[in-house]
Amino acid sequence: MVVERQAHDEFMILGSGGLWGVVAPAQACAFVRQRLRWESQVDARGSADMLANMAVHRGQ
């Protein structure tokens, strides 16, 4: 699949049904935006892992 990037795109989240089945796209985007702002201030890693963990916990 090819996804054309638009000028207004901030980022792309690639996720499986395990993510999208329990986390709404708007919630995932808000989470990533918050992490990107925080990570720009602090050297932190693991946003993808945190998003996956959010999906796992909501799926229970």
N, C-alpha and C positions, 0 to 999 in steps of 0.2 A: 504494500500500500504506500502511496506517495501522498504526503500531506504538504501542501504549499503553505509556507509561512507568510503571514500577513504582517504589515507594519505595526499593528497594535498588539500582536502576540507578545506575551511576557515570558512564557515557558510552555513546555508540553509535559503532561503527565502520562506516562505509558503504564497502564495497569490492566490487570486481568479482571475477570468476573468476580474474583474474590475480593477485590477492592471496590469495584463499582456496584457490587451487590449490596454493600453495607455502608458505603460512604458516598454521599451525593457529590456530583462534580463541583458544585459551589463550595461545599465544605472542604473538599480536597484542595481547591484553588486558594481558599482563605488560609488553610493550614500552610501551604507552600509559600504564599506571600509573607506570612508571619515569620516563618523560618528563614526566608531569604533576608528579611530585614534584620533579624537577630544575628544571623551568621555574618552579615556585613560588619557587625560590631564586634563579634567574638569569633575566634577561630574554632568553629565547631563542625563536626561531621556526623553523618547518620540520618539526614532528613528522610531519605528513602526508607530506611529501616523503621523510623518512627511512624511514617505514613502506613507502612505495612502492618506495624503493630497496632495502630489505630483500627485498621480494618479487621484484624484478628480479634481484638477485644470486642468490637461492635458485633461481630458475627456470632459471638457466644450467647 
